[in-house]
Amino acid sequence: MKITMIGTGYVGLVSGTCFANAGNEVTCLDVDQSKIDMLNRGDIPIYEPGLEELVSKNVAATRLRFTTDYAQAIASAQVVFICVGTPQDHDGSADLKFVRSAAEQMAPHLASGTVVVCKSTVPIGTNRQVRGWIEKLTETTFYSASNPEFLKEGVAIDDFTHPDRVVVGVDEQAAADLLEELYQPFLSDSQPFISMGIESAEMVKYTANCVLATKISFINEMANLCELIGADINDVRQGIGHDQRIGFSFFQPGVGYGGSCFPKDVRALSSIAGQHGFNTRILKSVDETNTQQKSVLFQKLLDHFDCDLAGRTVAIWGLAFKPETDDIREAPALVLIDHLLDIGAKVRVHDPVAMENVKALYGDRIAYCQEQYETCQGAEALCILTEWDQYRKANYQAACSLMKSPVILDGRNLFDPESMAALGIEYEGIGLLKQVKEIRQPVQQIQ
Ligand SMILES: NC(=O)c1ccc[n+]([C@@H]2O[C@H](COP(=O)([O-])OP(=O)(O)OC[C@H]3O[C@@H](n4cnc5c(N)ncnc54)[C@H](O)[C@@H]3O)[C@@H](O)[C@H]2O)c1
């Protein structure tokens, strides 16, 4: 099948490459000339495990190409996927300017019978708006479809090729049939193709992200409460997670969710509801809880140093919003860096792949260390923000030997506090019992 992906970012590049690898002829189109030049040189503009090899294999097989030329990319396509960004607007709603521009630029070149699919996460009703924008500029007949994307950065290729399900929203069965044929290599009995109305498909994506964000904010709230009442969130997780109605997934406490999807999608759905006169109390709380959670390590630093952080050096391991990506959009690490700079602390950072993106934001206001232990030199505390595997496996005695004081604040609960204490390290996680030892003391004395 001849396919064009409009927008060659995390979604467009990964899904386009996977479609090409399944034997389709794929053109990836972007307005960013430098991105397309990079791809045509064989370089990959984002970090995504396995993507470089898959791109070069499919470029060599002439199934995958990159361009900025709409006329060339659209005219021969049977299916056009819109995969452009839908960032948050100033009022929390989704900004559709990239979607509109993609629709208007493709319109004059569309061939009759093309299926125009919106893969970007868009507010309910957007696919109909896209149809309207295109129809103003062409008389060609075409199909519209919504096909929300569920891939996760860091494991995007596996997610795309082994989806839990593929969801499409259509008005006409012909469009659903073509898309089912396209997705056939990735489907199985347990990985179904689910076809529904366009509005329902648009709502599926927001609902899915909002459920996941809610789970994260919920467990973070429970973890914060555990710290106050002398309970341990790890024990609580075990106690609830084995209940098959609850499970463990997305119930890992931490420093809050970030990335390009959850924060903006929670706010966008609230905004959509508001436009219909409906107040989404749960979603607003989820967002508020998450915003506060991003400051939880800074609060712990303030508590630890009696609010005296000016001039102290703090090391940070992990800048990306999650492991296996260089994406720093809405990353909790940025909130911590901002707090520390505001209060006059010195910041030394490390991340295996996201450092260049952070450098573009902070320049020489913080120190970038190519080697993770180097960040600890002279630091009075080490904060762990992203659960990269190399931080799980790090030699913490070696790290602490370089520090002025062996203090580790772990925003991802990577370690057992007792083992850290045995190494002579002052260790705090999120919602862990060690922090309330003094509360348990009287009980032990009575026994
Ligand atoms: N990143 C994820 O993990 C993920 C997962 C599922 C869904 N989504 C959704 O998919 C959409 C895309 O996300 P992303 O992370 O891939 O975005 P991105 O910012 O990485 O990529 C978007 C690309 O679109 C290009 N673009 C903008 N306007 C254009 C136009 N008129 N014509 C051609 N190209 C244009 C940009 O230059 C950019 O390269 C968003 O709606 C997002 O919410 C993202």
Ligand as a Chemical Component Dictionary entry (heavy atoms), coordinates in Angstrom:
data_LIG
# 
_chem_comp.id                   LIG 
_chem_comp.type                 NON-POLYMER 
_chem_comp.pdbx_formal_charge   0 
_chem_comp.three_letter_code    LIG 
# 
loop_
_chem_comp_atom.comp_id 
_chem_comp_atom.atom_id 
_chem_comp_atom.alt_atom_id 
_chem_comp_atom.type_symbol 
_chem_comp_atom.charge 
_chem_comp_atom.model_Cartn_x 
_chem_comp_atom.model_Cartn_y 
_chem_comp_atom.model_Cartn_z 
_chem_comp_atom.pdbx_ordinal 
LIG N1  N1  N 0  4.994  10.931 21.440 1  
LIG C1  C1  C 0  4.195  9.959  21.860 2  
LIG O1  O1  O 0  4.580  9.088  22.631 3  
LIG C2  C2  C 0  2.774  9.887  21.355 4  
LIG C3  C3  C 0  2.049  8.708  21.531 5  
LIG C4  C4  C 0  0.736  8.651  21.066 6  
LIG C5  C5  C 0  0.159  9.747  20.452 7  
LIG N2  N2  N 1  0.891  10.900 20.322 8  
LIG C6  C6  C 0  0.261  12.036 19.646 9  
LIG O2  O2  O 0  0.738  12.043 18.308 10 
LIG C7  C7  C 0  0.899  13.387 17.843 11 
LIG C8  C8  C 0  2.343  13.617 17.402 12 
LIG O3  O3  O 0  3.180  13.463 18.527 13 
LIG P1  P1  P 0  4.780  13.377 18.375 14 
LIG O4  O4  O 0  5.304  13.136 19.738 15 
LIG O5  O5  O -1 5.127  12.444 17.268 16 
LIG O6  O6  O 0  5.109  14.878 17.925 17 
LIG P2  P2  P 0  6.502  15.479 17.467 18 
LIG O7  O7  O 0  6.519  16.872 17.947 19 
LIG O8  O8  O 0  7.615  14.555 17.832 20 
LIG O9  O9  O 0  6.409  15.454 15.866 21 
LIG C9  C9  C 0  5.511  16.239 15.142 22 
LIG C10 C10 C 0  6.151  16.569 13.791 23 
LIG O10 O10 O 0  5.184  17.205 12.977 24 
LIG C11 C11 C 0  5.872  18.160 12.162 25 
LIG N3  N3  N 0  4.896  19.107 11.601 26 
LIG C12 C12 C 0  4.254  20.134 12.218 27 
LIG N4  N4  N 0  3.424  20.748 11.349 28 
LIG C13 C13 C 0  3.532  20.094 10.168 29 
LIG C14 C14 C 0  2.901  20.222 8.904  30 
LIG N5  N5  N 0  1.966  21.152 8.664  31 
LIG N6  N6  N 0  3.269  19.384 7.926  32 
LIG C15 C15 C 0  4.187  18.431 8.126  33 
LIG N7  N7  N 0  4.808  18.234 9.303  34 
LIG C16 C16 C 0  4.482  19.051 10.323 35 
LIG C17 C17 C 0  6.881  18.759 13.110 36 
LIG O11 O11 O 0  7.919  19.401 12.418 37 
LIG C18 C18 C 0  7.341  17.526 13.881 38 
LIG O12 O12 O 0  8.459  16.911 13.271 39 
LIG C19 C19 C 0  0.447  14.271 19.007 40 
LIG O13 O13 O 0  -0.916 14.573 18.831 41 
LIG C20 C20 C 0  0.625  13.385 20.221 42 
LIG O14 O14 O 0  -0.252 13.727 21.275 43 
LIG C21 C21 C 0  2.183  10.984 20.739 44 
# 
loop_
_chem_comp_bond.comp_id 
_chem_comp_bond.atom_id_1 
_chem_comp_bond.atom_id_2 
_chem_comp_bond.value_order 
_chem_comp_bond.pdbx_ordinal 
LIG N1  C1  SING 1  
LIG C1  O1  DOUB 2  
LIG C1  C2  SING 3  
LIG C2  C3  SING 4  
LIG C2  C21 DOUB 5  
LIG C3  C4  DOUB 6  
LIG C4  C5  SING 7  
LIG C5  N2  DOUB 8  
LIG N2  C6  SING 9  
LIG N2  C21 SING 10 
LIG C6  O2  SING 11 
LIG C6  C20 SING 12 
LIG O2  C7  SING 13 
LIG C7  C8  SING 14 
LIG C7  C19 SING 15 
LIG C8  O3  SING 16 
LIG O3  P1  SING 17 
LIG P1  O4  DOUB 18 
LIG P1  O5  SING 19 
LIG P1  O6  SING 20 
LIG O6  P2  SING 21 
LIG P2  O7  DOUB 22 
LIG P2  O8  SING 23 
LIG P2  O9  SING 24 
LIG O9  C9  SING 25 
LIG C9  C10 SING 26 
LIG C10 O10 SING 27 
LIG C10 C18 SING 28 
LIG O10 C11 SING 29 
LIG C11 N3  SING 30 
LIG C11 C17 SING 31 
LIG N3  C12 SING 32 
LIG N3  C16 SING 33 
LIG C12 N4  DOUB 34 
LIG N4  C13 SING 35 
LIG C13 C14 SING 36 
LIG C13 C16 DOUB 37 
LIG C14 N5  SING 38 
LIG C14 N6  DOUB 39 
LIG N6  C15 SING 40 
LIG C15 N7  DOUB 41 
LIG N7  C16 SING 42 
LIG C17 O11 SING 43 
LIG C17 C18 SING 44 
LIG C18 O12 SING 45 
LIG C19 O13 SING 46 
LIG C19 C20 SING 47 
LIG C20 O14 SING 48 
# 
